[in-house]
Amino acid sequence: MEFDKNRLMNNINTLIKERGMKIGSLETEIDISTGYLSRMSKEGNDTMPGIDLIWKLAQKLEVSVDSLVTGDFQRSNDNLFFIMRFLHTLETDTNLHAVEWERFASYQDLQNKYAFSDLPMIDYEIDIDKQSESRMFKSLYDDKMKLRMSTENYCGMGQGLGVILLFKLKTSRNEGSETVYEMYAIEDSSEEQVIPICSTLENDGSVKPFLLDLYNCIDRHERDMKVSEEARNLINRYMNLREQEELPFN
């Protein structure tokens, strides 16, 4: 997608209004002259914002750079903003390692490891001619859509979060497959209720930039060094003691 300055400025202005911010205060906080954003929004103004300005705006408006540049916040509604903020928070916590994710190739992998019950979205399709079966995915957002499981799905866990499942799926259309992302939660209870959170099939794909941001963030962190909770606690105890020893005494 080519850079569209009008889309960017529309997104910025929409988010400023949504958050009840004053444009002058925002300009002061990110250290640009008063009226700069208004002038940039005017038709015929060819000034192109630099990446440093876009990054500062994304931080203040609590969205990612990608979604600020490529999203369409004018189509947003209260529910989309609600989900968008949740996904952005998940991305932030992923960067801080407050939410840990692991990749799984098939849901059977998770069932074997965590003894989860069967998911209502996952089904099997029998090919009589080839005498084989394939794992199909029945979206809870569009049960007529035929989707195939990929091997690039993620399971996330964090305090107060329960279990989050992020699926990367493929359509099986004759004209070529498309990628679909869907997120579900497994409620932490004896019944393990499955709660749909969001899908790129919803609302003409308006959630896609934000869901894709999170997925790419998780994908990058998959290569991070892993530290167990036990090791983290031990290291924190040691470091806290060292910091106390280094404090000046009166």
C-alpha positions as a Markdown table, in Angstrom:
| # | Residue | x | y | z |
|---|---|---|---|---|
| 1 | Met | 0.0 | 0.0 | 0.0 |
| 2 | Glu | 1.4 | 3.4 | -1.0 |
| 3 | Phe | 1.7 | 6.1 | 1.7 |
| 4 | Asp | -1.5 | 8.2 | 1.8 |
| 5 | Lys | -1.0 | 11.5 | 3.6 |
| 6 | Asn | -4.7 | 12.3 | 3.6 |
| 7 | Arg | -5.5 | 9.0 | 5.3 |
| 8 | Leu | -2.8 | 9.6 | 7.9 |
| 9 | Met | -4.1 | 13.1 | 8.7 |
| 10 | Asn | -7.8 | 11.9 | 8.8 |
| 11 | Asn | -6.7 | 9.2 | 11.3 |
| 12 | Ile | -4.9 | 11.7 | 13.5 |
| 13 | Asn | -7.8 | 14.1 | 13.5 |
| 14 | Thr | -10.3 | 11.3 | 14.2 |
| 15 | Leu | -8.3 | 10.0 | 17.1 |
| 16 | Ile | -7.8 | 13.4 | 18.6 |
| 17 | Lys | -11.5 | 14.0 | 18.7 |
| 18 | Glu | -12.2 | 10.4 | 19.9 |
| 19 | Arg | -9.9 | 10.9 | 22.9 |
| 20 | Gly | -11.2 | 14.4 | 23.7 |
| 21 | Met | -7.7 | 15.9 | 23.3 |
| 22 | Lys | -6.9 | 19.5 | 22.4 |
| 23 | Ile | -4.8 | 19.7 | 19.3 |
| 24 | Gly | -2.7 | 22.6 | 20.7 |
| 25 | Ser | -1.9 | 20.6 | 23.8 |
| 26 | Leu | -0.9 | 17.6 | 21.7 |
| 27 | Glu | 1.4 | 19.7 | 19.5 |
| 28 | Thr | 3.1 | 21.1 | 22.6 |
| 29 | Glu | 3.6 | 17.6 | 24.1 |
| 30 | Ile | 5.3 | 16.3 | 21.0 |
| 31 | Asp | 7.3 | 19.5 | 20.6 |
| 32 | Ile | 5.9 | 21.0 | 17.3 |
| 33 | Ser | 4.7 | 24.5 | 16.7 |
| 34 | Thr | 1.0 | 25.4 | 17.4 |
| 35 | Gly | -1.1 | 24.9 | 14.3 |
| 36 | Tyr | 1.3 | 22.6 | 12.6 |
| 37 | Leu | -1.1 | 19.7 | 12.3 |
| 38 | Ser | -4.0 | 21.9 | 11.2 |
| 39 | Arg | -1.8 | 23.4 | 8.4 |
| 40 | Met | -0.7 | 20.0 | 7.3 |
| 41 | Ser | -4.3 | 18.8 | 7.0 |
| 42 | Lys | -5.2 | 21.6 | 4.6 |
| 43 | Glu | -5.7 | 20.8 | 1.0 |
| 44 | Gly | -2.8 | 21.8 | -1.1 |
| 45 | Asn | -0.2 | 21.5 | 1.7 |
| 46 | Asp | 2.5 | 19.3 | 0.3 |
| 47 | Thr | 4.5 | 19.0 | 3.6 |
| 48 | Met | 5.2 | 15.4 | 4.4 |
| 49 | Pro | 5.5 | 14.3 | 8.0 |
| 50 | Gly | 8.7 | 12.6 | 9.1 |
| 51 | Ile | 8.8 | 9.2 | 10.7 |
| 52 | Asp | 9.8 | 10.7 | 14.0 |
| 53 | Leu | 6.7 | 12.8 | 14.1 |
| 54 | Ile | 4.5 | 9.9 | 13.1 |
| 55 | Trp | 6.1 | 7.8 | 15.8 |
| 56 | Lys | 5.5 | 10.5 | 18.5 |
| 57 | Leu | 1.8 | 10.8 | 17.4 |
| 58 | Ala | 1.3 | 7.1 | 17.5 |
| 59 | Gln | 2.7 | 6.9 | 21.0 |
| 60 | Lys | 0.5 | 9.8 | 22.3 |
| 61 | Leu | -2.6 | 8.5 | 20.5 |
| 62 | Glu | -2.0 | 4.9 | 21.8 |
| 63 | Val | -1.9 | 3.2 | 18.4 |
| 64 | Ser | 0.8 | 1.6 | 16.4 |
| 65 | Val | 2.6 | 3.4 | 13.6 |
| 66 | Asp | 1.3 | 0.9 | 11.0 |
| 67 | Ser | -2.3 | 1.3 | 12.1 |
| 68 | Leu | -2.0 | 5.1 | 12.2 |
| 69 | Val | -0.6 | 5.1 | 8.6 |
| 70 | Thr | -2.7 | 2.3 | 7.0 |
| 71 | Gly | -5.8 | 2.1 | 9.2 |
| 72 | Asp | -9.1 | 3.9 | 8.6 |
| 73 | Phe | -10.3 | 5.3 | 11.9 |
| 74 | Gln | -13.1 | 7.3 | 10.3 |
| 75 | Arg | -14.9 | 3.9 | 9.8 |
| 76 | Ser | -14.4 | 3.1 | 13.5 |
| 77 | Asn | -17.1 | 2.9 | 16.1 |
| 78 | Asp | -17.2 | 2.5 | 19.9 |
| 79 | Asn | -16.8 | -1.3 | 19.7 |
| 80 | Leu | -13.9 | -1.1 | 17.3 |
| 81 | Phe | -12.1 | 1.4 | 19.4 |
| 82 | Phe | -12.8 | -0.9 | 22.4 |
| 83 | Ile | -11.2 | -3.8 | 20.7 |
| 84 | Met | -8.4 | -1.7 | 19.2 |
| 85 | Arg | -7.3 | -0.5 | 22.6 |
| 86 | Phe | -7.3 | -4.0 | 23.9 |
| 87 | Leu | -5.1 | -5.2 | 21.0 |
| 88 | His | -2.8 | -2.3 | 21.5 |
| 89 | Thr | -2.5 | -3.1 | 25.2 |
| 90 | Leu | -1.8 | -6.7 | 24.4 |
| 91 | Glu | 1.0 | -5.6 | 22.0 |
| 92 | Thr | 2.5 | -3.4 | 24.6 |
| 93 | Asp | 2.4 | -6.2 | 27.2 |
| 94 | Thr | 3.9 | -8.5 | 24.7 |
| 95 | Asn | 6.8 | -6.2 | 24.2 |
| 96 | Leu | 7.2 | -6.1 | 28.1 |
| 97 | His | 7.0 | -9.9 | 28.3 |
| 98 | Ala | 3.9 | -9.5 | 30.5 |
| 99 | Val | 2.1 | -11.8 | 28.1 |
| 100 | Glu | 3.9 | -14.9 | 27.0 |
| 101 | Trp | 3.0 | -16.5 | 23.6 |
| 102 | Glu | 3.9 | -19.8 | 22.1 |
| 103 | Arg | 3.4 | -20.9 | 18.5 |
| 104 | Phe | 1.4 | -24.1 | 17.8 |
| 105 | Ala | 1.1 | -25.9 | 14.5 |
| 106 | Ser | -2.1 | -27.7 | 15.4 |
| 107 | Tyr | -4.6 | -27.5 | 18.2 |
| 108 | Gln | -3.8 | -31.0 | 19.1 |
| 109 | Asp | -0.4 | -29.7 | 20.3 |
| 110 | Leu | -2.1 | -27.5 | 22.9 |
| 111 | Gln | -4.6 | -30.2 | 23.9 |
| 112 | Asn | -1.7 | -32.6 | 24.6 |
| 113 | Lys | 0.1 | -30.0 | 26.6 |
| 114 | Tyr | -2.7 | -28.2 | 28.5 |
| 115 | Ala | -5.6 | -30.7 | 28.3 |
| 116 | Phe | -7.9 | -28.1 | 26.8 |
| 117 | Ser | -11.3 | -29.4 | 25.7 |
| 118 | Asp | -12.2 | -29.5 | 22.0 |
| 119 | Leu | -12.9 | -26.2 | 20.3 |
| 120 | Pro | -16.2 | -25.8 | 18.5 |
| 121 | Met | -14.5 | -24.1 | 15.5 |
| 122 | Ile | -12.2 | -27.0 | 14.6 |
| 123 | Asp | -13.7 | -29.8 | 12.5 |
| 124 | Tyr | -12.5 | -32.5 | 10.2 |
| 125 | Glu | -13.2 | -32.9 | 6.5 |
| 126 | Ile | -13.1 | -36.4 | 5.0 |
| 127 | Asp | -11.8 | -36.8 | 1.4 |
| 128 | Ile | -13.3 | -40.2 | 0.4 |
| 129 | Asp | -11.4 | -40.3 | -2.9 |
| 130 | Lys | -8.0 | -39.7 | -1.2 |
| 131 | Gln | -9.0 | -41.6 | 2.0 |
| 132 | Ser | -7.7 | -38.8 | 4.1 |
| 133 | Glu | -8.9 | -36.1 | 6.5 |
| 134 | Ser | -7.9 | -32.5 | 6.9 |
| 135 | Arg | -8.4 | -30.2 | 9.8 |
| 136 | Met | -10.9 | -27.4 | 8.9 |
| 137 | Phe | -11.8 | -24.3 | 10.8 |
| 138 | Lys | -15.4 | -23.1 | 11.2 |
| 139 | Ser | -15.3 | -19.4 | 12.0 |
| 140 | Leu | -17.7 | -18.4 | 14.7 |
| 141 | Tyr | -18.0 | -15.1 | 12.7 |
| 142 | Asp | -19.0 | -16.7 | 9.4 |
| 143 | Asp | -19.9 | -20.4 | 9.6 |
| 144 | Lys | -20.2 | -20.5 | 5.8 |
| 145 | Met | -16.6 | -19.6 | 5.2 |
| 146 | Lys | -14.3 | -22.5 | 4.5 |
| 147 | Leu | -11.0 | -22.0 | 6.3 |
| 148 | Arg | -7.9 | -24.2 | 6.7 |
| 149 | Met | -5.7 | -24.2 | 9.8 |
| 150 | Ser | -2.2 | -22.9 | 9.3 |
| 151 | Thr | 0.9 | -24.0 | 11.3 |
| 152 | Glu | 1.5 | -20.4 | 12.5 |
| 153 | Asn | -1.0 | -19.9 | 15.3 |
| 154 | Tyr | -0.3 | -18.5 | 18.8 |
| 155 | Cys | -1.5 | -19.2 | 22.3 |
| 156 | Gly | -1.0 | -16.4 | 24.8 |
| 157 | Met | -1.2 | -16.3 | 28.6 |
| 158 | Gly | -1.0 | -13.5 | 31.1 |
| 159 | Gln | -2.2 | -12.4 | 34.5 |
| 160 | Gly | -5.9 | -11.7 | 34.4 |
| 161 | Leu | -6.0 | -12.7 | 30.7 |
| 162 | Gly | -6.7 | -16.5 | 30.8 |
| 163 | Val | -5.9 | -18.1 | 27.5 |
| 164 | Ile | -5.9 | -16.2 | 24.2 |
| 165 | Leu | -5.7 | -18.0 | 20.9 |
| 166 | Leu | -4.7 | -16.2 | 17.8 |
| 167 | Phe | -5.3 | -18.2 | 14.6 |
| 168 | Lys | -3.7 | -17.5 | 11.2 |
| 169 | Leu | -6.1 | -19.2 | 8.7 |
| 170 | Lys | -6.3 | -19.6 | 4.9 |
| 171 | Thr | -9.4 | -19.4 | 2.8 |
| 172 | Ser | -9.9 | -22.2 | 0.2 |
| 173 | Arg | -11.2 | -20.2 | -2.7 |
| 174 | Asn | -10.6 | -21.2 | -6.3 |
| 175 | Glu | -9.3 | -17.8 | -7.3 |
| 176 | Gly | -6.5 | -18.0 | -4.7 |
| 177 | Ser | -6.3 | -18.2 | -0.9 |
| 178 | Glu | -6.5 | -15.2 | 1.5 |
| 179 | Thr | -5.2 | -14.9 | 5.0 |
| 180 | Val | -7.7 | -14.6 | 7.8 |
| 181 | Tyr | -6.8 | -13.8 | 11.5 |
| 182 | Glu | -9.2 | -14.6 | 14.3 |
| 183 | Met | -8.8 | -14.3 | 18.1 |
| 184 | Tyr | -10.6 | -16.3 | 20.7 |
| 185 | Ala | -10.3 | -16.6 | 24.5 |
| 186 | Ile | -10.8 | -19.7 | 26.6 |
| 187 | Glu | -12.4 | -18.6 | 29.8 |
| 188 | Asp | -10.6 | -19.8 | 32.9 |
| 189 | Ser | -13.4 | -21.9 | 34.4 |
| 190 | Ser | -14.4 | -25.6 | 34.6 |
| 191 | Glu | -16.5 | -25.3 | 31.4 |
| 192 | Glu | -13.7 | -23.6 | 29.4 |
| 193 | Gln | -16.1 | -21.4 | 27.5 |
| 194 | Val | -14.8 | -20.2 | 24.2 |
| 195 | Ile | -15.3 | -16.4 | 23.7 |
| 196 | Pro | -14.9 | -14.9 | 20.2 |
| 197 | Ile | -13.0 | -11.6 | 20.5 |
| 198 | Cys | -12.4 | -10.4 | 16.9 |
| 199 | Ser | -11.8 | -11.5 | 13.3 |
| 200 | Thr | -10.7 | -9.9 | 10.1 |
| 201 | Leu | -13.9 | -11.2 | 8.6 |
| 202 | Glu | -15.8 | -8.7 | 10.7 |
| 203 | Asn | -16.9 | -5.2 | 9.6 |
| 204 | Asp | -15.2 | -5.4 | 6.2 |
| 205 | Gly | -11.9 | -6.2 | 7.8 |
| 206 | Ser | -11.7 | -2.9 | 9.7 |
| 207 | Val | -9.9 | -4.7 | 12.6 |
| 208 | Lys | -7.2 | -6.2 | 10.4 |
| 209 | Pro | -4.5 | -3.5 | 10.7 |
| 210 | Phe | -4.6 | -3.8 | 14.5 |
| 211 | Leu | -4.8 | -7.5 | 14.7 |
| 212 | Leu | -2.0 | -7.8 | 12.1 |
| 213 | Asp | 0.1 | -5.4 | 14.2 |
| 214 | Leu | -0.3 | -7.7 | 17.2 |
| 215 | Tyr | 0.4 | -10.8 | 15.2 |
| 216 | Asn | 3.6 | -9.4 | 13.8 |
| 217 | Cys | 4.7 | -8.2 | 17.2 |
| 218 | Ile | 4.2 | -11.7 | 18.6 |
| 219 | Asp | 6.0 | -13.2 | 15.6 |
| 220 | Arg | 9.1 | -11.0 | 16.2 |
| 221 | His | 9.2 | -12.0 | 19.9 |
| 222 | Glu | 9.1 | -15.7 | 19.1 |
| 223 | Arg | 12.9 | -15.5 | 18.5 |
| 224 | Asp | 13.5 | -13.9 | 21.9 |
| 225 | Met | 15.5 | -15.6 | 24.6 |
| 226 | Lys | 13.1 | -17.5 | 26.9 |
| 227 | Val | 13.4 | -17.0 | 30.7 |
| 228 | Ser | 11.3 | -19.2 | 33.0 |
| 229 | Glu | 9.2 | -17.7 | 35.7 |
| 230 | Glu | 11.4 | -19.5 | 38.3 |
| 231 | Ala | 14.6 | -18.0 | 36.9 |
| 232 | Arg | 13.0 | -14.6 | 36.6 |
| 233 | Asn | 11.9 | -14.6 | 40.3 |
| 234 | Leu | 15.4 | -15.7 | 41.4 |
| 235 | Ile | 17.1 | -13.0 | 39.3 |
| 236 | Asn | 14.7 | -10.4 | 40.6 |
| 237 | Arg | 15.4 | -11.3 | 44.2 |
| 238 | Tyr | 19.1 | -11.1 | 43.6 |
| 239 | Met | 19.0 | -7.8 | 41.8 |
| 240 | Asn | 16.7 | -6.3 | 44.4 |
| 241 | Leu | 19.2 | -7.2 | 47.1 |
| 242 | Arg | 22.0 | -5.7 | 45.2 |
| 243 | Glu | 20.1 | -2.5 | 44.6 |
| 244 | Gln | 19.4 | -2.2 | 48.3 |
| 245 | Glu | 23.1 | -2.7 | 49.2 |
| 246 | Glu | 24.0 | 0.1 | 46.9 |
| 247 | Leu | 21.7 | 2.6 | 48.5 |
| 248 | Pro | 23.6 | 5.4 | 50.4 |
| 249 | Phe | 23.2 | 5.3 | 54.2 |
| 250 | Asn | 23.0 | 8.4 | 56.4 |
